[in-house]
Amino acid sequence: MSEQLSYNVQSEVGKLEAVLLHRPGKELERLIPQYLEELLFDDIPWLGKMQEEHDLFADVLRKRGCEVYYYDKLLADILQQDQVKNELIAEMTEFTGITKLKESEAILEYLHAGNAEALAEIFITGLHKNEINYREESRSLSYYITDDYPFYINPIPNLYFTRDPGAVIGRGISINSMKTTARNRETMILSYINRYHEGIDSNSAPLWYDYQYSDAIEGGDILVLSDKAVAIGCSARTSPEAIEKITENLFRNGSGIKEVVVIQVPFKRAYMHLDTVFTMLDVDKFTIFPGVENELKIFSITPSSGGSLKISPKESLVASLNDALGRDDIKILQSGGGDKITAAREQWNDSTNTLAIAPGVVVTYRRNQASNETLRKNGVEVVEIEGSELVRGRGGPRCMSMPLRRAPIKGEYHVS
């Protein structure tokens, strides 16, 4: 980084200027059928093709003027600092239970001996038991009996979905607490990057949520509507308690946010996050998976006297969005052209998981033809990418990106 990066995301659709990605790597090659469910995958993707598709995705963003940062490179940068390296190894080994093993001394020696790049790779791709050399008599009984699980440190194959571990809101950041153990290490590492990377101006960035909080919230449920309003999905991965906690932090600590619109989605894996069924396309347009709107429950949270939260149930998603954005013309477009069969097929391939890179300009998977055509007919520019392998992890362009900075939208939100 030539100069320090300052966070600034005041909307979902402002021109994307800086983004955090993770190029799929060897962690995906450590997926095996018997552990797919534990590692939150339905299938085993082809890594080479995934990387080709991801590289094209990153190129699309760069060509549109967006600076791309990579998770593994930022991690390797901070591991050059001995203090950070020692601190992260200590927390990592405690978190994974390595410190309780008879083999811990040999494992710690192996980790400390690695250079920054090698250690960053281990923290992402995992540490296989056969990578540690020690005498047979040094092995613990648990090495033989506990199970046949091959790793001391799990791979984190979901990392290419960088949206979930963190979310920039305004000039601050939420380092999220993940619902599943399989993804908790992602947020731990993101916290270290945020605190210690010399290229990030974290000193002036408020922390809206911390990964050590007990209640789960994930970035796929957080949509920054404007500089004054945020929508948060209450889902299978984000709890009501976490929503209240982050809302209190936003209201009390100078975020500028005046309202949080809570959208409760059905607690189903198919609707894992809000952005699997609903995303923002333009200052006045959203897309939704048809039918789900009948299952949503909407609430508005605003500040109340004495620092408490005022929670008000709402009847209509459109009305709630109009109120939050100060508009009267919000339009919600149904994916799949509104056809139930087409929409269901394309929703499986993340048709509503669009990434806005400018107002009215979104990145989508090419395969979702009916949904993309619906957007075009309604004045949205669609930038298509390939995703035959990327989609196997059950996520789209929005899932694969964590916006760090967007250009402000001037005078676009409020009707006269």
N, C-alpha and C positions, 0 to 999 in steps of 0.2 A: 504494500500500500504506500503510495507516495505521500498521502496526507491522512490525518485521522478521519475516520468515518463517523459522522454524527447521525444517529437514528432520526427519522422523521417520516411517519406514515399517518397522514391526516384523512385518508380515504382508501377505499378499495380500488378506486379506478384512476387515481392520479397517475401521470406518466411514471412508469417504473424506472428508477434511476440506479438502484443497487439491490442485489438479491443474493441470498445464501442458498447454494445448491450443494448436493452431494452426488458425485458421479458414482453410479453403482460399481462395486468392486468385488474383491474376493469373498467378502462376507456372504454374497449370494451363492457362491459355489460351495458353501458349507451347509446349505439347506439340504436335508435328506427327508424322505417321505415320513418316517416315524416321528419327526419333530416339527413338521409343518405347522400343526395347530398351536403348539407351544410358542413358536416364533411368528405366529399371526399370518401365515401364508396359506393359500389354497392350492398353490401349484408351484412347480419348480421352473423358473424362467431360464432362458438362454442368455447368459451374461454378455457374450460378445455382441449380440444383437441389441441387448438393452443399452450397452455403452454407446453403440452407434446412434441409437434413437435419442439418448440423453445428450450426446454431443450436438446433435442437430437442434435439439430444444434449446440448449445454451447458446448456440449460434444465432438462433432466431432472436433471443433476448438481446444479445450483443448488437446485432444489426439494427435493433430498434433503440439503441443508445443506452442500454442498461449495462452497468458494471457487474460482473459475476464473480462472487467469492465462493471458494470451495471449503467445505467443512474440514476435510482432512488436512488441507494445507494450513488452515488457521490453527488447527490442533498441533501440527508439527512445529509451527512457529513458536507457540507458547512452551512447548516441551524443550526448547533450547535453553530455557531458564531452569537451572537446577532446583530452585525453590519450588517452582510450579510442578516440575517433574516429580519431585519427592512427595509433594502434597497430593497430587492426583493419583500416584501409585498407591499411596496409603489409603485414600478414600475408596479407590477402585477395589483393592484387595479386601477391604473391610466389607464393602457392599456385596461382593461376590462370594464371601465366606472363605476366601483363601487363607486368611489369617488363622482360621481354626484348624487347618489341615496340618498333618505331620510334614507334608511336603512344602510347607509355606516358605521355608528358608531358601530352598532351591528355586522356587518360583520367583520370589522377590529378587534373588540374585540375578536371575535371567532377565527380569524386567529392568532392573537398574543398569544392567550391562548394555542394553540396547540404545542406539542413537535415537534422535527425536523422530525421524521418519519411520524407523522400524517400530518404535513404541506406539506411534500414532496408528500404524497399521494393526498392531495387536489389539489396541483398544476398540477398533472398529470390526476387524475380521475375527476376533476372538483368539483364544490361546488353547490349542489342542494338547491333550495330555502327552502325546508322543513327541511334543516339541521340547519337553523338559528331560534332561539327562540326569539321572541320579541312580545310586546303587539300589538294587532290588530290596535289600534289607531296610532301606529308608522308606519304603512305601507303607502307607497306613492301611489298615484293614478296610477302610472305606474305599480305598482305591480299587479293591477287588469286589467288594460286596454291595456298596450303596446302590449302584446301577451301572449300566454300560454306557452312560452318557459320556461322550468323548471329549468334552471341553472343561477346562478350568475357568475360562472366561468365555461366555457365550458370544457368538457373532451377533451383530445388530443389523440384520438385513433390511429392516424398515427405514433405515436412516435416509435413504434417498427421498423419503417423504419428509422433507425438512420443515414443512409447514407446522407440524404438530408439536415439536419440542419447545418452540418459542413463538412469540408474536410481538411485533413492534406496534405500539399504540401511541400515536402522537410522537413525542420525543423520548418516551420511555419504553421499557421492554418487560414482557412477562416471560419468565423462565418457568415453564409449565411443570406441573406434577402429573405424570402420566398414569393412566388407569392400570396398565399392565406392566408387570415386572420386566417383560421382554424389551420394553422401550425406556425404562427409567434411566439407564446409563446415558442415553442420548441427551437428556436434559442436564445431567451432571456435567458432561463434557461441555455443553453449550454455556453453562454457567462459568466454567473456567475460561473459556474463550472470551466471553463478555467481560470478565473481571481483569484478565491479564494480557490480552492482546494489545500491543502498543499501538496498533493501527485503529483501534476502536475507542472513541471518546465516551467511555462508560461512566466517567465521573460526573458528567452532566446529564446522565440518563437515569431517571427514576426507575426503580424496580417495582412493577405493579404486582408481580406474583413471584414466588420462589419455589424452586423444585423440591425443597424440603418440607413444604406444607403437606399436610396429610390428605387434603381433599383434591380429587383429580379434576384437571381441566386441560384440554388439548387444543392446539392452534386451529384445527379444522373446524372448531366451533366458534371461532372469533372472527367477526367481520367488522372492520372499521368503516362505518357508514359515512361519517364526516368528522370534522374537527370537534363536533359537539355530541356525537352519538355513536354508540357501538351496539351491534347485535351479537348476542352470545347464544349458542345453541345449548340447551339442556338435553343431553343425549346419553347413550350408553357409555360414553367416555368422559363426560363432563357433568359434575354433580351440582345440585342447587347450592350447597354450602360453598363450593369454590366460586360460583358465580357471585354470591353475596360478598365473599372476601375480596375478590378482585374489584368489584364495584365500589366497595368501601374505600379501597386504596386509590382508585381513580378519582373518586369524588373528593377525597381529603387531601390529596397530594399534588394539586395543581395541574392535572392533566388537561383541563378544559372540557372534559366530558360532562355533559349535563343529564344525559339519559342513557340507560342501558335497556335495549329491547331484548327480552328473553323469549326465545323461540324453542318450545319443547317439541322435539321430534320423537317418534316412536322409538323405544329402546330395542332396536333390532340391529344386527350386524350389517344388514343391507343399507341401513340408514346410520352408519357408524358415527358420522359427524354431520353437522348442519350443512357443510359444503359438499356433501355427497348428494344432496337433493336441492340445494338452493345457493346461488351465488349472484354477485352484483356485476352487471355488464357495463353500465353507464350511470351517469348521475340520476337518471330517471328510469332505468330499466334493470330488471332482475330476470333470472331464469329459474324454473322450478320443475321438479319431477311431478307430472300431473297425478292428481289424486291424493298426494301427501298433504296438500293444503287443508284437506278435510280432517286430517288427523293431528294438526298442529294446535298447540295451546300457546297463546301470546300473553306476555306480561310486560308492563313498563315499570322500570325502577328509576326513581328520581330521588334527589336529596330531600330530606325532611328536616324539620327543626330539631335541634339538639344532636345533629349528626347521625340520626337514624335513617333507615331506608324506607321510602314510600313505595309499596308494591301494588300495582293496579292491574287487574285482569283486563284484557282487550278482546274485542269481538273479531276484529278483522286484521289480517296481515297487511293488506294494502293500506288501510287507514292508519295503522301503526307506523308504517314506513313513511307515509306522507307527513304525519305529525312529527316524527323524529327528524326528518330532513327539511321541514318547512316548505313542503311542496303540495301540489294538488293534482299531480299528473303521473304518479308512479304507475308503471306498467310491468306486469309479470308475465313472461313468455313461457309457455309450456314446452318442455323438451319433447323430442320425437314428433313434432308437429301436432301434439295433443292426442295422437293415436296411442291407445293404451298398450298395444302389443309392441309397436315400434319403440315407444318410450321405455318400456320395461327392458327390452333388449339393449337399447343404447345406454340406459342408466347403469346396467351391469358393466358397461365400458366407460363409465364416468362422464356421460354427456353433459351433466350439469356442473361438473367440477372445472369450470372455466377460470382462466387466469387473465384478469384485465391488465393490459400493459399500457393503456392510455384510455381516456374516456371513450367508450364505444368501440374499443379494439380489444379482442380477446384471443387467447391461444386455446385451442381445443385439439382433441384427437381427430384425425381425418376420417376415421372409420364411422363416426357418428353423423352420417350424412343428413338424415332428416332433421336432426336437432340443429346442425350447422346451417342448413338452408332456412330454417325458421328464424334464426338470428339474423341472417342476411336480409331476409324479407322485411325485417323490422329495423333496418338501418344500422346493424352492428357489423363492423368489419371482423371477419373471422380469419385468423392465421392458423392454418392447420399444421400439425406435426404427426409423424408416425408414432405408433404406440403399441404395436402388437405384443411386445414383450414387457414394456414398462407397465402396461395395464394389468399384468398378471398379479401384481402386488395389491390390486384393488385401489388405485388412486390415479388421478389425472393431473393436468398441468398445475392447478392450484395446490394440490397436495405436495407436489414436487418442488415447491418454491416458498422461501420465507422472505418476503419483502423487507428490506432494511431502510430504504428511502424511496419516497415517491414525491414528485413535484406537487405543490399545492394546486388546488382547483379554485380559481378566483371567480367569485360572484356567480357560481353555477348552481349552488344548492338552494337558494331561497327565492321563492316567487315574489314578485312585487305586489 
